């Protein structure tokens, strides 16, 4: 840019855009980038950055405008392609949607389009265009040698939307919903079958899903009641499914699942699964306030009400979070996963009575074959009772947990650590912790328990290496870091102890911070030894 008043203003706006981006304020960044674009329309990279910030901010008009400018200039990047495809679907312009979907890409983009998106979106475009056999795209993408049940189940969903129920049921008989993605699609098929009056086929598919499903309540499976019958709804549900899967990829960029989730939301934000996936994508991208706003104040399904409660708690309003959590868990048949989340919110809010109610309800829902979960609930209740009523009230719960899980590392560690820190039957307690560690030597919490038990029993040479290992495993766990500092002090490593205590103080709660401050000033004493 030439050194003119306009270029200076553009540079100032660009700096403001970058600062807003780094501060996690995409709307402000987008506004500043608009100024840059108006003052210096030829500045390289501005349109791409505008598209990225518009996607994060959820500004569809801005995203469409930036994507169109990039596309027309020959920069046919994947995010622009997806936004323009979504725009065409929103307008029911099937020809344009197909054109954008087939647009030129770099090799990575081609792979993504061909494998994950094109078969499904093309099938739903064909439903809208009333083409013959729209499911053919999906069936062709699932080779006979290695069938992909999610694609084949999506094909039955397409056939139902095209009002070819007999063909859908016939295809359904050949598919086994094995993995999580196929089970989630299968739940949509169940809803579509019921909407089409095919209850027998829906019942049969539900039984097969139940046989394949692993234990636990997946939040998305609790939001499966909305049928998918239109191209927009079909494309939205599939893009949300992809966003959810990408969000579960370890060490993945949060921007990629957010792109897919935004696209799904722009197509059908009334879909509860889409709303749930977009909420989590926003949280992963550091946009918790936007996620909370997305859920709004309207009536939500229980699982989304519980998610809202968690976000409200994280935002610093525990009282309001408890109200929402109780609303989410009000039904007698509340799933166990929601009761556990209710208990976690109650504990974070220091509402011990609410937490106890949640644990009692959870325990009452368990059957004979649920011994491991019953033991875990008893441990949680015992931990709560230890804080509020002391050892004598908690000991019967701990004993019950040990009878149910005598070889469970979590139960052994909790029972041994709780007893040894109160100097109750030290030898037996230490043996329980050692047994837990022998089963899970890589678990930082159990490693910390054993190291601290050795500190309390005077075995410092063994304690320090264990606590160092625990700290490497969970470097931001204040309890572990304080334990290591205390062990260093007892072992005579005073400089190391003070260094570690300062690190612990950065992540400590109020009580721990006060204790560490005293140790940093006066050194370790019996009164300031970690609990």
PyMOL commands that set and color helices and strands:
alter all, ss='L'
color gray80, all
select helices_A, chain A and resi 5-22+26-39+46-57+60-72+78-90+94-101+107-129+136-141+144-146+149-161+165-172+180-195+199-212+219-223+231-247+254-268+272-284+288-295+302-314+318-328+336-348+352-364+371-388+391-404+409-420+426-439+444-456+460-473+478-490+494-505+510-522
alter helices_A, ss='H'
color red, helices_A
deselect
rebuild
show_as cartoon
